[in-house]
Amino acid sequence: VVVVGHFQQQSKAFDLGAVSPFATHGLNAGYAVMFFFAISGFLMSTVLSTKYEPTAAGTLAFYRSRFIRIFSLYWPLVLVLLIVPPFGSDVRAAFQNASWADKIAYVTLMGTDWRLVLPEFPKSHSQATLPYIQQSWALSLELSFYLLAPFLLRSWKAVAVVLVASIAWRLYMIEPRGQFTETLRYYFFPATVCFFLLGDAARRAPSRFPVLMSGCAALLFLAISILAMVGPGPWVYW
């Protein structure tokens, strides 16, 4: 859905024609990214409860695994973009002209969401990500979650507090006309951590409510999800 969504943007820019809405099944790329965060939260909650011990060694092993998972793909991709024409000249120029804060974000991915939000608020700071891989901002949120996960996800009370605070932030940032505030509600980690934690809640809930593991419950939630995404209503951009 993310790929189709970005292709749709390019097709408009280059007048290539519209992409059928059936290609995204009623979703848009923004929904898909947040669903990805929820799945990530579910997965990290699962591995921390089953694979990694709540010790310093277990936490270090978790961090090592996440580091390899992200940067074994990201750094080679950046290297290719720096070298291979026609991308190389654009990427090298962007790196050379960037501020030191942006250069650090290019290499480490940490703080990319803050760089997107703060320097030119309320507009997004487009130089926070390298050309051709602007979607890497989502990896910054993943890394922020990974840093917190071994401590946060081991306490349901901490999860509940942060989840409520994140949702409250999203509600507070709704503009008077109900419009979507991209910088503070889409790129910003405090506004998106709730999706990771909803994934954790989905992992925990069946232990309290076994009925959630039934096929009927799955079909019911699937139907509600589809109606919420494709039906009209003010909640669409929440």
Wavefront OBJ file of the C-alpha trace (Angstrom):
o trace
v 0.000 0.000 0.000
v 2.889 2.388 0.772
v 4.495 1.686 -2.620
v 1.196 2.202 -4.459
v 0.547 5.382 -2.471
v 3.886 6.890 -3.467
v 3.401 5.803 -7.058
v 0.051 7.571 -6.983
v 1.814 10.799 -5.957
v 4.337 10.433 -8.765
v 1.637 9.585 -11.305
v -0.095 12.855 -10.483
v 3.167 14.767 -10.707
v 4.034 13.272 -14.106
v 0.458 12.937 -15.403
v 0.662 9.152 -15.677
v -2.982 8.638 -14.773
v -4.666 7.593 -11.549
v -4.125 4.309 -9.721
v -7.284 2.314 -9.084
v -8.497 2.550 -5.454
v -8.775 -1.249 -5.522
v -4.977 -1.356 -5.545
v -4.900 -0.079 -1.961
v -8.047 -1.840 -0.696
v -9.508 1.350 0.704
v -6.317 2.295 2.558
v -3.780 5.031 2.065
v -0.054 5.042 2.718
v -0.489 6.868 6.040
v -2.796 4.159 7.380
v -0.375 1.489 6.198
v 2.595 3.033 8.022
v 0.667 3.198 11.302
v -0.495 -0.414 10.845
v 3.145 -1.340 10.319
v 3.990 0.321 13.644
v 1.208 -1.662 15.357
v 2.539 -4.917 13.875
v 6.046 -3.935 15.011
v 4.749 -3.298 18.531
v 3.054 -6.706 18.535
v 6.240 -8.415 17.338
v 8.594 -6.643 19.763
v 6.221 -7.361 22.643
v 6.201 -11.028 21.650
v 9.969 -11.457 21.372
v 10.654 -9.548 24.601
v 8.243 -11.812 26.470
v 9.493 -15.064 24.935
v 13.026 -14.700 23.575
v 14.956 -12.091 25.577
v 15.452 -12.314 29.322
v 14.700 -9.168 31.407
v 18.399 -8.784 32.199
v 21.188 -6.523 30.997
v 22.442 -9.317 28.726
v 18.968 -9.895 27.311
v 18.482 -6.199 26.647
v 21.874 -5.953 24.955
v 21.044 -8.960 22.751
v 17.749 -7.302 21.787
v 19.510 -4.048 20.851
v 22.153 -5.910 18.831
v 19.485 -7.775 16.883
v 17.526 -4.591 16.113
v 20.704 -2.717 15.101
v 21.650 -5.417 12.605
v 18.103 -5.625 11.295
v 17.923 -1.898 10.451
v 21.443 -0.864 9.488
v 22.499 -3.966 7.540
v 19.920 -2.799 4.983
v 19.956 0.975 5.416
v 23.694 1.692 5.168
v 24.278 -0.383 1.981
v 21.292 1.381 0.383
v 22.743 4.804 1.253
v 26.110 3.713 -0.146
v 24.498 2.641 -3.420
v 22.654 5.962 -3.697
v 25.878 7.878 -3.078
v 27.699 6.037 -5.867
v 25.237 5.038 -8.582
v 24.172 7.645 -11.148
v 21.849 9.444 -11.607
v 21.105 9.375 -7.869
v 24.654 9.892 -6.653
v 25.057 13.566 -7.530
v 21.794 14.545 -5.812
v 22.519 12.527 -2.676
v 26.119 13.757 -2.384
v 25.009 17.367 -2.824
v 22.320 16.952 -0.177
v 24.829 15.488 2.261
v 27.413 18.208 1.624
v 24.905 21.046 2.007
v 23.121 19.652 5.058
v 23.572 20.931 8.599
v 25.507 18.779 11.045
v 22.266 17.805 12.782
v 20.825 16.560 9.497
v 24.041 14.723 8.616
v 23.898 12.881 11.941
v 20.276 11.966 11.197
v 21.282 10.687 7.735
v 23.843 8.322 9.231
v 22.234 7.244 12.513
v 18.513 7.792 11.699
v 18.077 8.920 15.288
v 16.175 12.166 15.727
v 14.959 12.329 12.134
v 11.400 12.899 13.323
v 12.516 15.827 15.494
v 14.429 17.291 12.540
v 11.329 16.977 10.367
v 9.219 18.847 12.914
v 11.272 21.531 14.639
v 13.519 23.568 12.272
v 10.746 24.947 10.017
v 7.618 24.373 12.108
v 4.758 24.259 11.184
v 6.175 23.144 7.809
v 8.150 19.921 7.667
v 11.921 20.233 7.254
v 12.425 18.265 4.027
v 16.248 18.222 4.365
v 15.932 15.898 7.371
v 16.016 12.863 5.050
v 18.177 12.030 2.043
v 16.742 12.345 -1.469
v 15.064 9.223 -2.867
v 14.694 7.611 0.582
v 12.553 10.186 2.372
v 10.527 7.283 3.776
v 13.451 6.570 6.118
v 11.818 8.907 8.661
v 9.719 5.906 9.721
v 12.896 4.032 10.705
v 13.707 6.820 13.144
v 10.435 6.122 14.969
v 11.179 2.399 14.914
v 14.581 2.983 16.515
v 13.102 5.258 19.179
v 10.607 2.532 20.034
v 13.336 -0.121 20.122
v 15.312 1.927 22.653
v 12.305 2.143 24.979
v 10.793 -1.281 24.380
v 12.862 -3.435 26.801
v 11.896 -1.148 29.678
v 8.470 0.080 28.643
v 6.897 -3.177 27.456
v 7.755 -5.101 30.603
v 5.250 -3.029 32.610
v 1.597 -2.888 31.555
v 1.115 0.146 33.793
v 3.865 2.051 31.976
v 2.363 0.989 28.640
v -1.062 2.251 29.739
v 0.275 5.644 30.856
v 2.280 6.265 27.668
v -0.560 4.978 25.467
v -3.086 7.360 27.037
v -0.616 10.270 26.882
v 0.119 9.649 23.192
v -3.568 9.429 22.257
v -4.261 12.573 24.288
v -1.523 14.372 22.336
v -3.092 13.335 19.041
v -6.501 14.565 20.165
v -5.032 17.843 21.423
v -3.304 18.449 18.095
v -6.550 18.246 16.081
v -6.991 21.659 14.539
v -10.288 23.537 14.980
v -11.436 22.410 11.533
v -10.392 18.842 12.196
v -7.620 18.962 9.608
v -4.606 16.698 9.639
v -1.485 18.157 11.275
v 1.250 16.241 9.490
v 4.312 17.400 11.394
v 3.075 16.847 14.946
v 0.705 13.936 14.392
v 2.365 11.832 11.711
v 6.157 12.253 11.850
v 6.497 12.920 15.582
v 7.300 9.979 17.877
v 5.148 11.101 20.864
v 2.129 11.114 18.536
v 2.843 7.732 16.933
v 4.097 5.648 19.862
v 0.448 4.834 20.643
v 0.323 2.629 17.523
v 3.298 0.564 18.709
v 1.633 0.211 22.097
v -1.681 -0.830 20.568
v 0.274 -3.718 19.067
v 1.552 -4.581 22.541
v -2.010 -4.401 23.903
v -3.168 -6.770 21.154
v -0.499 -9.247 22.256
v -1.479 -9.002 25.944
v -5.276 -8.933 25.608
v -5.952 -12.614 24.745
v -4.351 -13.749 28.016
v -7.070 -11.809 29.837
v -9.850 -12.372 27.297
v -9.365 -15.724 25.517
v -12.436 -15.098 23.353
v -10.272 -12.682 21.343
v -8.439 -15.706 19.932
v -11.593 -17.016 18.284
v -12.251 -16.774 14.558
v -15.549 -14.961 15.170
v -13.758 -12.208 17.098
v -11.200 -11.890 14.305
v -13.911 -11.477 11.676
v -15.770 -8.944 13.829
v -12.688 -6.762 14.320
v -11.798 -7.060 10.643
v -15.262 -5.835 9.669
v -15.076 -2.921 12.121
v -11.620 -2.013 10.821
v -12.771 -1.963 7.196
v -15.835 0.137 8.026
v -13.729 2.617 9.996
v -11.245 3.024 7.133
v -13.573 3.310 4.167
v -16.669 4.847 5.757
v -17.223 8.607 5.966
v -16.673 10.301 9.278
v -14.503 12.782 11.189
v -12.317 9.983 12.589
v -10.635 9.273 9.251
v -7.627 11.537 9.902
v -7.314 10.690 13.592
l 1 2 3 4 5 6 7 8 9 10 11 12 13 14 15 16 17 18 19 20 21 22 23 24 25 26 27 28 29 30 31 32 33 34 35 36 37 38 39 40 41 42 43 44 45 46 47 48 49 50 51 52 53 54 55 56 57 58 59 60 61 62 63 64 65 66 67 68 69 70 71 72 73 74 75 76 77 78 79 80 81 82 83 84 85 86 87 88 89 90 91 92 93 94 95 96 97 98 99 100 101 102 103 104 105 106 107 108 109 110 111 112 113 114 115 116 117 118 119 120 121 122 123 124 125 126 127 128 129 130 131 132 133 134 135 136 137 138 139 140 141 142 143 144 145 146 147 148 149 150 151 152 153 154 155 156 157 158 159 160 161 162 163 164 165 166 167 168 169 170 171 172 173 174 175 176 177 178 179 180 181 182 183 184 185 186 187 188 189 190 191 192 193 194 195 196 197 198 199 200 201 202 203 204 205 206 207 208 209 210 211 212 213 214 215 216 217 218 219 220 221 222 223 224 225 226 227 228 229 230 231 232 233 234 235 236 237 238
